[in-house]
């Protein structure tokens, strides 16, 4: 059922995984959070920034909700 209050944007957790990037030498590694990467990809594909009101995460996808 579609929501009347929110416009939802979905991204796959299999495509945007949370992972660690290791560094070598003096460069430190970092933790790449999947939800942040997914949100950045959605915003880039839309060409605008989203005003996220809430996030719903299911087993297989990241869901970002914006007010209609």
C-alpha positions as CSV (number, residue, x, y, z in Angstrom):
1,X,0.0,0.0,0.0
2,X,1.3,3.4,-0.9
3,X,1.9,6.0,1.8
4,X,-0.2,9.2,1.7
5,X,2.2,11.1,3.9
6,X,5.7,10.1,2.6
7,X,7.4,9.7,-0.7
8,X,9.8,6.7,-0.4
9,X,13.1,6.1,-2.1
10,X,14.6,2.6,-2.0
11,X,18.1,1.3,-2.4
12,X,19.3,-2.3,-2.2
13,X,21.4,-3.4,0.8
14,X,23.2,-5.9,-1.4
15,X,24.4,-3.0,-3.7
16,X,25.2,-0.6,-0.8
17,X,26.9,-2.7,1.9
18,X,28.5,-1.4,5.1
19,X,32.2,-2.3,4.7
20,X,35.6,-1.4,5.9
21,X,38.2,0.2,3.6
22,X,41.7,-0.7,4.8
23,X,44.6,1.8,4.5
24,X,48.2,1.2,4.0
25,X,51.2,3.1,5.2
26,X,50.3,6.4,6.9
27,X,46.8,6.3,5.4
28,X,44.1,5.2,7.8
29,X,41.2,3.1,6.8
30,X,37.5,4.0,7.2
31,X,34.1,2.5,7.8
32,X,31.8,3.1,4.9
33,X,28.2,3.0,6.1
34,X,25.8,1.6,3.5
35,X,22.9,3.9,4.3
36,X,25.0,7.0,3.8
37,X,26.3,5.7,0.5
38,X,22.8,4.8,-0.7
39,X,21.4,8.2,0.2
40,X,24.3,9.9,-1.6
41,X,23.6,7.8,-4.7
42,X,19.8,8.6,-4.6
43,X,20.5,12.3,-4.2
44,X,23.0,12.2,-7.1
45,X,20.6,10.4,-9.4
46,X,17.7,12.8,-8.6
47,X,20.0,15.9,-8.9
48,X,18.7,17.4,-5.6
49,X,19.1,16.9,-1.9
50,X,16.4,15.1,0.0
51,X,14.8,16.3,3.2
52,X,14.7,13.0,5.0
53,X,12.0,12.8,7.7
54,X,12.5,9.2,8.7
55,X,14.2,6.0,7.5
56,X,12.8,2.5,7.3
57,X,15.2,-0.3,6.8
58,X,13.9,-3.7,5.7
59,X,15.9,-6.9,5.5
60,X,17.0,-6.3,1.9
61,X,16.8,-2.5,1.3
62,X,17.4,1.0,2.7
63,X,14.2,3.1,2.6
64,X,14.3,6.9,3.0
65,X,11.1,8.8,3.5
66,X,10.4,12.4,2.5
67,X,7.3,14.4,3.2
68,X,5.0,14.8,0.2
